[in-house]
Amino acid sequence: MRLFSAAAALLTALSLTVGAHAQTSPFDAARLSEHIRVLSADDYEGRGIATPAEDKVIAYLSEQYAAAGLQPGGDNGGWTQAVALNRFSASNIQAQVRVGDWSQPLTQGEQIVISTRRPGEDHVMLMDAPLVFVGYGIHAPERNWDDFKGQDMRGKVLVVLVNDADFEEPALDTFGGKAMTYYGRWTYKYEEAARQGAAGIIIVHETDPASYGWTTVRNSWSGANFDIVRANADERVPMESWIQREVAVDLFRHAGLDFEALKRSARSRDFQPVTLTGAALDVMFDVASTRIETHNVIARLPGTTHPDETFIYSAHWDHIGVGTPDANGDAIFNGAVDNASGTAGLLELARVYGAGPVPERSVVFISFTAEESGLLGSEYYAANPIYPLATTVGGINMDSANVYGRVSAMGIVGYGQSDFDDRLLPLVEAQGRVIQPDENPASGSYFRSDHFPLAKRGVPMAYADSAGDFIDEPVARRTAARDDYTASRYHQADDEWSSDWDYAGQIQDLDVYLALGRSLVDGRDWPQWKPGSEFATVRAQTADQRP
């Protein structure tokens, strides 16, 4: 691998781009500020998907990409990729679990949260459905791990634990220790339940391994749920759900089982599925579904010598839209930091690339839709790629940029997954900063932004941004502003543009993104997943399609 020599050569070539001082950067703070101001203004109505605001966003982004000298990169020579989504709402939910003469009613939002994303259903009814505990619900052949042991799960409701076995016992090191793998995410468990042919799935909620409380579960899944339009309905089970831990413990006890003892046994490769003898689930609910269309906005700068090889920069354009008025009567969720700031960075990268020199490989800029609905714009693109994933070199995703000033580190979310860690190191050190791995890898943050649908299909993706302490005075005020955003403005109506933001930190990050991208689009390297990454296997399946 020519990784380090390529990085060293790049640092020399881009000495005016990557440095400790923002004034040497090709990126413009005034342009960043103006993009954020426009996109987060009240007349963009919180950038809700499939609303009149979406048309404004598409017009603005396509105009900016065109002004940068890029070509339309979407469907049929246009600027957009149409993203078809299904919207599901469950109502009239009635549910209970039974063991012999004992029964426990399950109230939506209290003991259980039930949803569905299976197309073609207007009423779901599972009566007397058998329950089987399948540990962590993981089938990972490359780790010699199978919680199902070849047993037939068709027609059954699976009861599974959140996270993976190493969370409770990191010394096992079967899944890389405390850091969450994709196998620990609820999304994976739902997908695997469908692959097993189950009738439904119940995830037992526990705050520490989930990394969030029951309130987050209730708020996230009690309302409407979205999914991309799928050709195969069997990719979803009829019932997806979470249950309160205390309810699960009580259910297991009435079935003559010890929940904690079974949790311990589930940490072993030798674990066998356990039927909850005599237990059954009764559930019925109505489903209202509608189809909506939203759009990814895509721009492309064709490469000179290897145009069929693609490097991606991405950021989501959508936000929450108009919601319930806050205490000040403000109902517009402007989404200035999340993610007009990342979108502004994407537009600036497009402008700098468009100014030349023309890259050898193609560069594609994707403004994803429906991130706030569950990474659905990126999921749709990854499932229906305009540019083949096998020859997609890799990419960088940006979400919620630093608008408070220069910092001492660059944080890498998903540290240890790919050799992007090593590629970023010399670029960050050239700025006098250090690399900071995930502060809380057990939370699974790498699986929660738009790079992930590409990553799980094998495309190496970097997700890194500002971290560490502020280095310019007034440090206390900058720290307080960042903390206040997290505590009081994130996903609130108060996420609004400010004229006094300091973009020096975001520009540092953009300098790194540019240098990293340039090292790949003007070279022949192919980033690699590290040994043990759950995404290496799927990437290897297309190795013969890359030179």
N, C-alpha and C positions, 0 to 999 in steps of 0.2 A: 504493500500500500504506500502511495506517495503522499499520504495525508500531511505529515509535518513539513516536508520540503515544500509542498504546494502552499501551505499556510504561510510559511516564512517568505516565500516569493511574493505572495499576495500582499503581505504587510509592507514589503518594500514598494510594490507597485501602487499601493493605495495609502501611502504615508500621509497624504493630505486628507484622506477620508477618515481613517481610524486614528484618533489621537485623543489626548486628554482634554483638548479645548474645543468647545462646540463651534467656535468661529471658523475653524478649518473645515467644517463639515459642509457637504453640498445641500444639506437639508435646511429648510427655512422655517423658523419658529412662527413668523407671521402667517405663513400659508397654513401651517398646522392649526393655528388658532382660528383662522377664518373658516376652514373646513368644519371644525368642531362647532363653531358658532352657528353656521348655516344649518348643519344637519340636526342640531339639537334645539333649534328655535321652535317656538310654540306652533308655528304654522306647519311644521313637519309632524305634529301631533303624536310625538313619541315613536314614530317610525313603526307603527303596527303593520303586520303582514296582511296582505289582501285587503288593504284599505286605500282610500285616495292618496294617503301619504306615501304609499309605496311607489306610486307613479312619479311623485316628486323626487324620491330617492333615486330611482332608476335614471331619470332625466339628468339629475345633477352628476351622478357618478359617471354615466356614459359621456357626458360633456367633458368632464375632467380627464377621463382616460383618452378621449379623442384629442384634447388639447395637448396631452403629453406625447402624442405621436404614436399611440398604440392602436392596434387593430381590434375590431370586434372579435371576441373569442367564444361567443355563445352559439346557440342553435341557429342553423341555417344562415350563417354569416351575420347574425345580429349580436347585440350586446348582452343578451340575457339567455339563461337556460330556464325554461318553464319547470317549476317544481310542483307536482301534483301531490296534494296532501289530503288525507282523510281526517276529519274531526269527529271524535267520538264522545258522547255524553251518556253516562250510565245514570239511570233513575229508577225509582221504586225498588230500591235494593232491599231484599229480605234474605237473611242468612242466619244459620245456626250450625254449631257442631254438636254431635251427639255421641255418647258412649252408653249403651244400655239404656237405663232409665234417666240418666243425667243428660241435660242439655244446657247449652250456653248460647243465648241470642247474641248476635254480632251486629252491632250498630255501626253504620258507616261513619268513619271519622273518629270513632271512640275505640272500640275493640279491634276494628279492622278497617282497612281501606281497600275497596274493590274497584277495579277498572278493567277495561278491555280495549284492545286495539286490533281485534280480529275483524277483517272486513266481511260483509255479507250477513252479519247477525243483527237482527232487530230485537231479539229476546234470547237471553241466556238462561238456561235452567239445568242445574246439576243437582240431582236428587239422589241421596244415599250414595254419594261419591266416596269411594274408599280413599283413605289418607295413608301416605307412606313417607316416612322420614328418610331423606336421601343425603344426609349430612350437609356438605356445602354445595351439592348439586353440580359437581365439576367432572367433566370428562376431558382429561389432558394427557393424551397418549405420550407426548414428548417428555412428560414428567412421570410417566408410569403411574398415573393416577386415574381412577375411574370409580366414582361414587355409585354408579348404577350396576356395575358388575354383570352387564348383559341381561338384566331382568326386564321384563315387559312392563313399561309404564303407561301403556295406552289406556285411556279412560280413567286414570287415577289422578288425584290431586297431590302434588309433591309439596312436602314441607321442607324448607331448606334454611340453612343458616346464612347470614350475611357475612361478607368478606371471605377469607380463605383460612386454611388450617394454621398458617404461620402467625396470624395475628394473635391468637391466644398463646401460642408457643413458638416464638421466633427461632429458637434453637433448632427446630426441625429443619429449617432452611429448605423445605420442599418447594416453596413458592417465593423464594428470595428473601425470607425474613419478614420483618414487620411491614415493609412497604407493600401496599396493596397491588396485586396484579389485576389484569382485566377479569380473571376468573372470580375475583371477589366482588365485582360490581353487580348491582341488581340487573343491569341491562343484559349482561352475559347470562345470568340465571334464567331470565325470561326466555332468552333465545334458545338456551339448551333445553329447557322444558318443552319447547315446541319441537325441537329436533328429536326428543324422546317420545313425542306423540302424546304427551300428557293432556288431560282435560283442563287442568288448571295448576296454579302454583301459589303457594303461600310462603312469603319470606318472613321469618321471625325477626322483628325489629329489636335490636339492642343498640343503644346509643353509641358506645365506644367503637365497636367494629364498623358501624354504619358511618360514623363521624358526624352524625347530626341526630337531633331529637325527633320525637314523634310528631311534633308540630310541623316540622319540615315535610315529613311523609304525608300528613293530612293535607297540608296546603298544596302540595305538588300534585297529588293524585286524586283529590276529591272532586275537582272540576273537570272541564273538558280535557281530553287527551288527543294528541295528534300523532300521526305516523305518515310516512311516505306511502303512496299507493303501491301496493305489492301485487305482482302477478300471481303469487301463490299464497292463498290465505293461510295455509298450514305453517307459515313462518311465525304465526302468533297463536297462542293458546286462547281459548274462549274467556278464561278468567285469570287476570293478573292481580295479585294482592299482597298486602303486608298485614301482619297481625301483631298486636302488642305482646311483648315477651311474657307477661304474667298470665295472659290468656293461654298461650301455648304451654306454659309450665303446668297449668291446671288441666288442660286437655290431656297432656301426656300422663299426668298422675292418674286421671280417671281411666286411662287405657292401660294402667299398670306399668308405666314406664317412668324412668328417672331422666328428666330433661338434661340435667347437668352431666350425668354419667354418659348419656348418648353424645353430648357435645364432645366430651373427652374422647370417646371411641371414634368420632368422626375425623379426628386428626391423624388417623392411621390409614395407610394404603390398604390395609386389610378390612377396612370398614365394609359392612354389608347393609343394604337397605333394610329398614325396619318397618314393617306394617303396623299401624296403630290398630291392633285387633279390636274389632267391635266398634271402632270409631267411624264416623261418616260426616260428610259435609252436605248440607242442603243450602243451595243458593239460587236465587232467581232475580233477574233485573232486566229492565228494558234498555235498549240501546238506540240512541238517535245518532245517525251519522250523516255528515254532509261532506261534499268534496269541494275543496278550494284550490286556487292556483296562486302561487307566489313565484318569485323569481330570484335566482342567483344572477349577479351581474359579473360578466367575465370579459377581461381584456387580455390581449396577447401581443407579445413582441417576438416575432419569429426569429429563430436562430439562423446563423449564416451557414454553418457546416453540418450541424446535427439538429435540424428543425423538428424532427420527430421525437426528440428527447426533451422532456419538459421539467422545469423547476417551478414550484408554486409558492406564491405569497398569498396569504389569506387573512381575512378579518370579517366578522359578521356585521351587517349593516342594520339589522332589525333591533328593536327594543320592545317594550311592553305595550306601548300605545297609550290610550286614554283609559284611566281606571277610576277607582273610588277617590273622591277628593280627600286630601289630607287636612290637618288641622287649620291650614291656611287657605283652604278652599281650592288648592291646586290639584287638578286631576290629570295633568299631562306629565307622563313619565318621560322626560326629555332624553335621558340616556346620553349625557355628554361624555362622561368617562367611559361608560359601558353602552355602546362601544363606538361612539362617534370618534373617540380619540384613536382607537385602532384603525378605523376606516380612514381617518386623516393620515395616519402613518402609511397606510397602503397607497393612498393617492400620491403622497410624497415620494415613495419608492418608485412608483410608476413614472413620475415626472423625471426623476434622476436617471432611471434606466433609459427613458425615451430620449434623453439628451445625449446618450451615447457613452462609450462605443457600443455598437451592436453586438450582442452576445453570440457565442457559437451555438449554444443550445437555446431553445425557446424558453421564455419566461412568461408565465401565466399569472395574472392577478385575479383572484376570485373574491368578490364581496358576497359572502354567503347570507342567505335568508334563514329565518326560522330557527336561529340558534336558541333563542329563549323558549322555544317550544320543544326543545330536546335534540338539538344539533341536527335538525331535519334537512336543512338546505345542504349541509355538507354530507349527510347520510345519503341524500338523493344523488348528489354528484358522484359520490364514491360508488354507489350502486349503478349509476348510469354515466360513467365518465366520458367526457367529450375527448379527452386526451388519455390514451391507454395508461392504466396504472402500472403495467409492467415496465414501461419506459418512462415513467415519471421518476425523476432522479431523487426527489425528496421535496421538502418544503418547510416553510416557517409560518406559524400562525401567530396573530397578534390580537389580544383581547384586553381592553382596559389598560391603556398606557399610563406611564408615569408623567403627571403634569405638575409635579411639585419640586423638581430640581434634581441635580446630580447626586448619585448615590455611590456607595463603596463596592457594590457587588452586582453581578448578574445572576439571578436565580434560574436554575434549570429545573422545570417541572418534568418529572419522569426521568430524573438523573439515573444513569445506569442502563437505560434502555437501548441507546444507539451510540455510534461513534460521533454523533453530533457533539457529545460532551467534549471529546478530544479536539474536534475542529473548532469549537468555540473558545477553548482555553487560551490559545495565543492571541486571539483577537481581543478578548476581554482584558488580558494582562497588558496588552499594548496601551490600554486606556488607564492603566494604574488601578484596575479593579480586580476583584477575585471572583471565582465561580462559587456560588452557594447552592448546594443541592437542596432538594425539597426539604422545607422545614417540618412538614408533616406528611411524609410519604404514605402513611397508613390511610390517609383520607382519599387517596385515589384521584387527585386533581388532574393527573394526566389524561384521565378518561372523561373529562367534563368540558372540553372545548372542541372547536371545530376541526382541529387537526386529527382528532381521534378516529372518525369513520375512515379516514385514509390510512391511518396507522394500523388499524385492525385488519385492513386488507393488504398489509405488507409494505406500504409506502413509508419510508423513514421520514418522520416529521419532528421538527424542533419546536418547542414551546418554552420560550425563555424571555425574561424581561427584568426590569429594575428590581433590585433587592438590596438589603443592607441599610446602613445608616446614611443620612444625608451628610454631605461633606462641605456644603456652603452655609454660611449664616444667613438668616437666623434658623438654626437647626431645630430648635424647640417648636417654632411656628410651623415649619414644614412638616415635622412629625405629627403635630396636632392636626393639621389639615388632612393628612393621609389617613390618620386614625379616625377622624370625624367622618370621612367618606365611607369607610368600612362600617362604622357603627350606625350612621344616621342617613346616608345618602344612597348607598347601594340599593338598587331596585326600588328607589323611592322617587317621588316627584321632585325632590331637591337635587337630583343629579343633573345640575345645570351648568352651562358654560360660565367661566369667570374670566374677566379681562386681565387679571393679575397672575394667571398661571405661569409657571416657569417650565419651559419645554426643553431645557438643557439635558435633563435626564432621558427624556424620550429620544432626543437626537443622538445621545450616546448609544442607545439601543438600536436605533435605525442605522447608525454607522456600522454596527456589528452585523446586522441583518444584511446590509448591502455587501459587506466584505465577504461574509459567509456565502451568500448567493453567487457573487462574482467568482469565487474560487471554484465553484461547481459548474456554473454555466459556461465558463471559459476553459474548462478542463475536461478530463475524461474519467474522473473519480465517480464511484457510485457509493453513497453512504451505506453503511451496514448496520443491521441490528446486532447487538452484543449477544454472545452465547447465553442462553437461558431466557432471552426475551420471548414472550409468548407470541410475538409477531414475526419471528425469524422464519418459522416453518412455512407460513403462507407466502412470504417473499421468495423463498427458495423454489417454490413451485413454478415460478415464471423466470427462473434464472436463464433458461435457454433463449429467452426473448431479448436479453440484453447483451450487447457486445462485450 
